[in-house]
Amino acid sequence: MSDTLPPCPNCSSEYTYQMDALLVCPECGHEWNAVSESEETAEAVIKDAVGNILQDGDTVSITKTMKVKGAQSALKAGTKVRNIRLVQGTGDHDIAAKVDGFGQMELKSSIVKKI
């Protein structure tokens, strides 16, 4: 971080100070993360089970059979999933895709392999 702290995004006060990982404005009491906006917008690299970097639109295959909550059958290993989207899903789920026979679902990148 530089020697000068950024002004408060809430009230534009120049008297901000750092408290642990947060920046604090003494005038309005606003607190925000000290990480710069450029670091926040940088996309995280998502890798598959083997270590290949995944991108939107890739085709992947499921590496192990898994039970699907509410479905009568399991999602078998080797099932191809086309046109994936990388998302910030719930928990570890970072892939959104439509799986044939199962519909729209979120998958973990740790159980797929890029084809």
Order of alpha helices (4+ residues) and beta strands (2+ residues): beta-beta-beta-alpha-beta-beta-beta-beta-beta-beta
